[in-house]
Amino acid sequence: MTYSIHQDWDPLKVCVVGRSYPPEFYSWITIPHVRKLFERIAIETEEDYQAVIQKLESFGVQIIRTNLPTNNIDHGGFYVRPPMAPRDHTVMIGEKFYQGYGNETFYTNSYDKIKDPPWPECNTWDQFEQLPEWMKKECRDLHGFWDDRHLKNSWIDDISDQVRTQGNQIIKSKEIHGAGIFRIGKDLYHGTESYDQDLQLTQQARDQEFPEYRNHIINTGGHSDGTYCPVCPGLIISLREIHSEAFAKLFPGWEVVYLPGQNWDMILPFKELKQKNSGKWWLPGFEHDQEVVDTVESWMGHWVGYVEETVFDLNMLIIDPKNVIVFNYNKKVFDALERHGITPHVITFRHRYFWDGGVHCITSDLHREGTLRDYFPERSQ
């Protein structure tokens, strides 16, 4: 059976669920109370993953877990981030499975750190591949772990291998991933990675990549699933009203529920720690524990994302047209779901603000029942 996904709300049948390190991984931490803290985080994180899995399986969803790396220390001596958020690197569009390279960000970031004025600009994986070998070698030396040997054994390739057995085409792409795109029949809605991204060039690139779809660019300035969520035909949950004009044009007649600023009311202590760690993570009760701060920033700083871009309530996983998984309660959201006949299933992810991953992030749907539909037939191809 070839996997396929045409609409984000079609009945979910096969889904990848992420994985974090087990408690014994943290034996390297020498400060007893810090080690105990991270062991508890590990145990509770897997318990919460299991709660998500059990809920999905109760709806008949087949679960595939990501595999932990066999070598979890890179050549720089840092611990490799566990594969907790598969959607950041994978997405099924129609019958095509897009997988991230896994290493291009590290290479291009390395390039930004060491390049001199005579060196050419390098902002994409393709540009990196065109560099002279000696330049690429310097970048690889800075992040030496990311070599071909590792990539062939990465969790991304493991998932791709399973998808390939179903007869799907596998496409490697840095630009296309599940956190930045919504699939609504013949229309694809693409987010931007930054607010200053060239929208015209992005439109051209997406039209070239997906000529069989109508492609729309929404300037989200980061992951789309941290900005808005089309929950069902006729309903969008959105963080900011800044996109109201785009929604009115792209989703005419749909109800849009806005949640401006609601997330910060729940995590005020995070603002204090934000001054120390650039807003990447938060552990309640340890905002002023310098040993914890130092441990995370010295050893795990590259694990965590920028927590401000993802909003707890609208980062939802749609199981089918009548059921969604959310990580907490929000009256405004729940009232909207009720109006559209949708049941929310609350599953707590206790360390969500440490790991920076909503339920949409920590999963990646591979197959949903349904055929390609056109929700806006008045639009030309």
N, C-alpha and C positions, 0 to 999 in steps of 0.2 A: 504494500500500500504506500503510494507516494504521499508524503506529508504536504499539506498546503494550509495557508491562512489567507483569507480574503477580507474578513471583517474582524475587528478586535473583540466584538461581542458575540461571535458565533460560539457554539458549545465547545469548550476546551476538552481535548482528548489526550494530548501528550505534552508534558511540560518539564522543563529543566528546573531544578531547585538547587540553589547554591550550597556551599559548605564552608565552614570555618575550621580552624585548627582545634584539636581536642585539648583538654586541660593539661595533659602531660607535655604538650609542646612547650609550655611556658616554664619548664624546669630550668631554663637558662637565666631566668630572672633571679638575682641574688638577694634582693630585699624581700624578706618573708611576707610582709603585708601586701606588697605590690604583686608578688607572685600569686598569693591567695586571691587577690582581686581578679586577676586575669584568668585564673582557673575557674572562678565562679562565672565570669563573663562567658567563657567557653562552654561551660555546662548549660547555662541558661540560654545561650544562643542556639545550641543544637536542640534543646527542648522546644524552643519557639519554632525552629525549622520543622521539627516533627509535627507540631500543631498545624502548621500550614499544609504539610504533606497529608496528614490525616483528613483535613477538611477537603482537600482536592480529591483524595481517593474516595471519599464518601460520595462524590459526584462522578465516579468512574474514570477519573483522570489517571493515566499512566505516568509515573514519576521517573525521571532520570536525574541522578545526582552528579554534580561536578566532582572530579577527582582532585585530591590534594597533590601538590607537586612532590615528586620523589626527591628533589634537591631543593630545600627551602631556604638556602642561603646563597645570595649572589656573590660575585667576585669582589664586590665592594664591602662585603661583610654584613650586609643588611638582610633582614628576613623578608622573604617574598610574600607579597600580599596573597592571602587565601582567595580562592575563586568564589567569592560570596555573591557577586552581582553579575550573573551571566548575561543579563540583558544589555549590559554596557558594551558587550563585544559580539553579540549575535542577534539575528532577526530573520524570521521566515517571511518572505513577501511573495505571495502566490505560491509557486512551487520551487522558488529559488531561496537557498539558504545563504545568508551573508555572514561571514565570520571575520572578526578583526585579526590583524596580524599578531597582536600581542606584544610587539616590541617597538613599533614605529614611534610611539610617543617618547619612549626612553631615548631612542637614537636622536630624534629631532630636538628634544630637550637638552641632551648632551651637546649637540651642535651649537645651540644657543649659548651655552656656557663657555665654550672654548673657541668659538669662531673669532677670527680677526677681520678687520676691514677688507683685506684682499679676498677673503672667502666669499663665495656666492651666497645668495639668500637660500635658505632651506627650511620650508615650512610644511612640506608634505612628504609622505613616504616615497612617492615617485621621484621627487626632487632629491631625496636622500640617496636613492638607488643610482642616480646619475652622477653623484660625487666621485672624484678620484678615489682610488682604493685607500690611499694613505690617510685621506680625511675620514673616510668611513671607519678605518681602523682606530683612529684616535677616539671617535665616538663610542665604538664598541669597547675599547679599553676602559672608558669611563663607566660603562654599564656592561661589563664583560659577560655577565650571566646570560644576557639575551643573545645567545648564539643559535645556530640552526639545530644543534643537538637538543637544546631545551625546547625549541618550538615544536619539534616533531613529537615531543612527549607531553605537550601542554594539554590542559583540560579542554581547551578550545578545539584542538584537533581530535580529541577523544569524542566530543559531541559531534563534530563534523563527520567522523567515521561512521557513527551510528546513523546519522541522517543519510549519508551516502548509500547505505545498505537499503534504504527505502526507494532509491532511484532518483533522489533529488540532485539538482545541480548545486555545487558548492562554489561560492564566489568570495574571494578574499578582498576585503575593502576596509580601508581606514575610516571612510566617511559615513558608511551606512551601518547603523546599529539600532537596536530596539528601543533605547531610551530617547532617541531623537526622531521617531517617526510614528505616525498613527495610520493604520490601514482601514479605510472606509470604502470598500468596494473599488470602483474605478478611480477613486481619488486617494492620493497619498499626501499627507500633510507632514512636511519636513520642518524641524526646528533648526535654529542656528547655534553654533558653538559660542559665538560672542555677538554683542550688539553692534559691533562695527564691521561685521562680516559683509562682504560685497553680495548683496541680494541678487543682483542681476546675474553674476557669475554662478552663484549657487543655483539659481533657477535653470540656467543653461546646463549645468552639470547634472542636475536631477532629471531634466527632460531627456538628456542623452542616455542616462543610466536606465530610465524607466519610460521608454517611448510609448508603451502600451497603456500608460496611466496618465491621468490628469494630475500634475504635480503642483503643490502649493507651498510657498515658503512663509512661515510665521517666525518673526524675529524674536525668539524666546531667550536668546542670550545664554543658552545652556540647555540641559536636557529638557526635552518637551514634557516628559512625564513628571517633571518637577514644577511645571508651569500651568498645565491644564490637562483635562482628561475628558474625552468624549465617551460617556458611559453607555449610552444607547442612542438610537436614532431619536433626535429631538432634545437631548440633554447634554450640556457641557458643564463641568465643574472647573473653575479657573481661579488662580491666585490673584491675578492683577486685572484691573479694568483697562490697562494700557492696550490690551488686545481686543477691546470691544468692537472697534471699527473692522478689524480683520474677521472677527467672528460673525458680525452682521453680514459681511459680504460672502464669506465662505460657507456659513451655516445659516442661511436665511430661514427665519421663523423658529429657530431652535431656542429653547430656554437656556440661559447662561446664568449660573449661580457663582457669584464672586465671593472670595474669602480673603479680603485684604487684611494683612497683618495678623491674622488670627494665630499663626504659629508661634510668634514671639511672645504672646501672652502666656504660653504654656512653658516656655523655656528661658525665663529671665536670667537664671543663674549662668546660663551658657554665655551670656554677653560678657560676663566677667572673665571667663576663661578665654573668650575670643581674642582678648588682647595678647594672650600668650601663645596661641597656636593658630592664628590667622583664620579662626572660624571653622576649623576642620572637624573637631570632635568635641564631645562633652560626656563626662562621667559624673552623674549626680552625686554630690557629697564629697567629691575630690577636687573641687574647683581650685582649692588653695594648697593642695598636697603637691609640693614641688617635686618630690621623688617620683610621683606618678606622672606628672607633667614631663619631667626629664626623661623618664623611661620611654614614654610614648613618642616624644619628639626625637629622641636620639635613635630609637630602634624601629619605630613603626610609623614615622611621619608620612612616608610615602604610601601607606596603606589606605589612608582615609581621604575621602573626597571633601568637597567644599559644602558643608552641611546646609548653608543658606539656600542652595539652589533647589533643594528637594523639600517638598511640603508633605507633612505626615498624612494629612487627610485625603488629598487628592491623588496620592500615589497609590492607586487601587489596581487590583487584579480582577478582571472580569471573568467569571466562570462560564456564564451563559447569559442570555438576554434578561434573566430574572434574578441573578445572584452575583454578588461581588464580594471580594475579601478586602477589608480595610484594617488598619492597625489601631484605630481608636474611634471614639464617638465624637460626632459633631452634629449638633441639632440641625443646623442649616442644610448640611449635606444629607442627613438622614430623611429630613422632610422632603427634599427634592427627590430622593430615591423612591420614597413611598408614593409620591405623585405619579411616578412612572412605573409603578408596580415592581420595583426591584427590592430584593431583600439583602441588606448588608450583613456580612458575617465578620464580627470583630475578633481578631486574633492579635494578641499582644506580642510585640517584638521589643522586649525590654531594653535592649541596648541599641535601639534604632539610631539614636543620635550620636552614638559612638561610631558605629559602622557606617552611618550615612547611607542607608538603603531601605527604601520602602518596599512593600510587598511586590510592586511592579518591578523594582530593581533586582530583587533577589530571586526572581524567576525569569524564565524565557519560554514562551509558548512555541511549540514546534508544530502542532497540528490542531486544527479546529474543523469541526464539521461545517459544511456550507459551501455554496458556489458563489462565484463572483457576481455581485449585484451593482446596480447603478442607482445611487440614492439621489443623484442630481441629473436626471436625464436631459434636462433643458440645457445643460452645458455641452458645448461642442468638444470633440476630442482634441 
